[in-house]
């Protein structure tokens, strides 16, 4: 039975998949994202950057699986060699710059000074690998882009939001499905992609590797 392996520690991505009827197996890739980006040519398009990061995460998890480091138990009793691995990476493209996680309150405050009252494109790279009998037999990758129009939080609201710690751990220093949703006026595109994993794009990439959504529902 085909299982979906999510190569991400993101609770938001996990929640999206669960709400969509899939119970994924979570495997954190621990990819050095800064090193991946640094190895890319300086003129790499923003969309390509997030796709390469997603590929790196998916391939790292695939390498661990195919090396037999943990065997069948790694997939919690499922067939370790019948799965689809999904890697994702999100960044906000605003004012010609790509922004990942701010990590500190100072960085998040600076980013919100740029974002408030403006718009940016939330880019999410998706990479899907189909594994059978310990080998990658098919792969597909692409990027989704959703335009986010930000509101202008009051200084007190922004300070309180930063103090929660939520914006420090997410791309672009905001969430759509959490506290940050108060400060998003509207979006143009796929909301699930802004949360972290775009269901319409993932459905297409799964079809590219000959896996249907119904297969994954059955496995969940």
C-alpha positions as CSV (number, residue, x, y, z in Angstrom):
1,X,0.0,0.0,0.0
2,X,1.5,3.3,-1.1
3,X,2.2,5.7,1.8
4,X,3.0,9.4,1.7
5,X,6.2,10.4,3.5
6,X,6.4,14.1,4.4
7,X,10.0,15.4,4.4
8,X,9.2,18.3,6.7
9,X,8.9,19.2,10.4
10,X,6.2,21.7,9.6
11,X,3.1,21.2,11.7
12,X,1.1,23.4,9.3
13,X,1.9,21.1,6.4
14,X,1.0,18.1,8.4
15,X,-2.3,19.7,9.4
16,X,-3.1,20.5,5.7
17,X,-2.5,16.8,4.7
18,X,-4.5,15.4,7.6
19,X,-7.4,17.7,6.9
20,X,-7.3,16.5,3.3
21,X,-7.7,12.9,4.4
22,X,-4.0,11.8,4.4
23,X,-2.1,10.6,7.4
24,X,1.6,11.0,6.3
25,X,4.7,9.5,7.8
26,X,6.8,12.4,8.9
27,X,10.6,12.4,8.3
28,X,12.6,15.5,8.9
29,X,15.3,16.0,6.3
30,X,17.7,18.2,8.3
31,X,18.9,19.8,5.1
32,X,21.3,22.7,5.4
33,X,19.1,25.2,3.6
34,X,21.7,28.0,3.6
35,X,24.3,25.6,2.0
36,X,21.8,24.6,-0.7
37,X,21.1,28.2,-1.6
38,X,24.7,29.2,-1.5
39,X,25.6,26.5,-4.0
40,X,23.1,27.9,-6.6
41,X,24.2,30.4,-9.2
42,X,23.6,34.0,-8.1
43,X,21.1,34.6,-10.9
44,X,18.9,31.6,-10.0
45,X,15.2,32.6,-10.3
46,X,13.3,32.8,-7.0
47,X,10.9,30.0,-8.1
48,X,13.9,27.8,-8.9
49,X,15.5,28.4,-5.4
50,X,12.5,27.0,-3.5
51,X,12.2,24.1,-5.9
52,X,15.8,23.2,-5.4
53,X,15.4,23.4,-1.6
54,X,12.3,21.1,-1.9
55,X,14.2,18.6,-4.0
56,X,17.1,18.6,-1.6
57,X,14.8,17.7,1.3
58,X,13.0,15.0,-0.6
59,X,16.2,13.4,-2.0
60,X,17.8,13.4,1.5
61,X,15.0,11.5,2.9
62,X,14.9,9.1,-0.1
63,X,18.7,8.4,0.4
64,X,18.1,7.5,4.0
65,X,15.3,5.2,3.1
66,X,17.0,3.5,0.2
67,X,20.2,3.0,2.2
68,X,18.1,0.8,4.5
69,X,19.1,2.7,7.6
70,X,15.9,1.9,9.4
71,X,14.2,-0.7,7.2
72,X,10.5,-1.4,7.3
73,X,10.0,0.0,10.8
74,X,11.0,3.4,9.4
75,X,7.6,3.4,7.8
76,X,5.7,2.3,10.8
77,X,4.9,-1.1,9.5
78,X,4.2,-0.1,5.9
79,X,6.0,-1.5,2.9
80,X,9.2,0.6,3.0
81,X,9.6,0.3,-0.7
82,X,6.2,1.5,-1.8
83,X,5.9,5.2,-1.0
84,X,5.9,8.7,-2.3
85,X,8.2,11.3,-0.7
86,X,7.1,14.9,-0.7
87,X,9.5,17.8,0.1
88,X,8.5,21.4,0.3
89,X,10.0,24.8,0.9
90,X,8.4,28.2,1.2
91,X,9.8,31.7,0.9
92,X,8.3,35.2,0.5
93,X,9.4,37.1,-2.5
94,X,8.9,40.8,-1.8
95,X,10.7,43.9,-3.1
96,X,13.0,41.7,-5.2
97,X,14.2,39.7,-2.2
98,X,13.6,36.2,-1.0
99,X,12.8,35.9,2.7
100,X,12.8,32.7,4.7
101,X,12.3,32.4,8.4
102,X,13.4,35.5,10.4
103,X,14.4,33.5,13.5
104,X,14.7,36.7,15.7
105,X,12.2,39.3,16.8
106,X,14.5,42.1,15.4
107,X,14.5,40.5,12.0
108,X,10.7,39.9,12.0
109,X,10.1,43.5,13.1
110,X,12.2,44.7,10.2
111,X,10.4,42.5,7.7
112,X,7.0,43.7,8.9
113,X,8.1,47.3,8.4
114,X,8.6,46.4,4.7
115,X,5.5,44.1,4.4
116,X,2.8,46.2,6.2
117,X,0.4,47.7,3.6
118,X,2.2,46.0,0.7
119,X,2.1,42.7,-1.1
120,X,4.4,39.9,-1.9
121,X,4.5,36.5,-3.5
122,X,4.6,33.4,-1.3
123,X,6.5,30.8,-3.3
124,X,6.4,27.2,-2.3
125,X,8.6,24.6,-4.0
126,X,7.2,21.1,-4.2
127,X,9.2,17.9,-4.9
128,X,7.6,14.5,-5.3
129,X,9.6,11.2,-5.5
130,X,8.0,7.8,-6.2
131,X,9.9,4.9,-4.6
132,X,9.4,1.3,-5.5
133,X,11.6,-1.6,-4.4
134,X,14.1,0.8,-3.0
135,X,14.5,2.9,-6.1
136,X,13.3,6.2,-7.3
137,X,11.2,5.3,-10.3
138,X,9.6,8.7,-11.0
139,X,9.9,12.3,-9.9
140,X,8.2,15.7,-10.5
141,X,8.8,19.1,-9.1
142,X,7.3,22.6,-9.5
143,X,6.6,25.8,-7.6
144,X,3.3,27.5,-6.7
145,X,3.0,31.3,-6.3
146,X,0.3,33.1,-4.3
147,X,0.1,36.9,-3.9
148,X,-0.4,38.0,-0.3
149,X,-1.7,41.4,0.5
150,X,-0.7,42.5,4.0
151,X,-2.6,44.7,6.3
152,X,-1.0,47.2,8.6
153,X,-1.0,46.0,12.3
154,X,-0.9,48.7,15.0
155,X,2.4,49.0,16.8
156,X,0.9,47.3,19.9
157,X,-0.6,44.4,17.8
158,X,2.7,43.9,16.0
159,X,4.7,43.9,19.2
160,X,2.2,41.3,20.8
161,X,2.4,39.2,17.6
162,X,6.2,39.2,17.6
163,X,6.2,38.2,21.3
164,X,4.2,35.1,20.6
165,X,7.2,33.7,18.6
166,X,4.9,32.5,15.8
167,X,6.4,34.7,13.0
168,X,10.0,33.8,13.9
169,X,9.6,30.2,12.7
170,X,7.7,30.7,9.4
171,X,8.6,31.9,5.9
172,X,7.9,35.6,5.5
173,X,7.3,36.1,9.2
174,X,3.6,35.5,9.0
175,X,1.0,32.7,8.9
176,X,-2.4,32.6,7.1
177,X,-3.8,29.8,9.4
178,X,-2.6,31.2,12.7
179,X,-2.3,34.5,14.5
180,X,-0.8,36.2,11.5
181,X,-4.1,35.7,9.6
182,X,-5.4,38.8,11.3
183,X,-2.9,40.9,9.3
184,X,-3.5,39.4,5.9
185,X,-6.1,41.5,4.0
186,X,-6.5,39.0,1.1
187,X,-4.6,36.6,-1.2
188,X,-4.6,35.8,-4.9
189,X,-4.1,32.1,-5.4
190,X,-4.1,28.9,-3.4
191,X,-4.5,29.3,0.4
192,X,-3.1,25.8,1.1
193,X,0.1,26.8,-0.6
194,X,0.5,29.8,1.6
195,X,0.1,27.5,4.6
196,X,2.9,25.4,3.3
197,X,1.8,22.7,0.9
198,X,-0.4,23.4,-2.1
199,X,-3.0,20.7,-2.6
200,X,-3.8,21.5,-6.3
201,X,-0.1,21.5,-7.3
202,X,0.6,18.4,-5.2
203,X,-2.3,16.6,-6.9
204,X,-0.8,17.3,-10.3
205,X,2.7,16.2,-9.2
206,X,1.4,13.0,-7.8
207,X,-0.4,12.3,-11.1
208,X,3.0,12.9,-12.8
209,X,4.4,10.0,-10.8
210,X,1.3,7.8,-11.3
211,X,0.0,8.1,-7.7
212,X,-3.7,9.1,-7.2
213,X,-5.1,11.0,-4.2
214,X,-7.5,8.0,-3.7
215,X,-4.5,5.7,-3.2
216,X,-3.2,7.9,-0.4
217,X,-6.6,8.2,1.2
218,X,-6.8,4.4,1.3
219,X,-3.4,4.2,2.9
220,X,-4.3,6.8,5.5
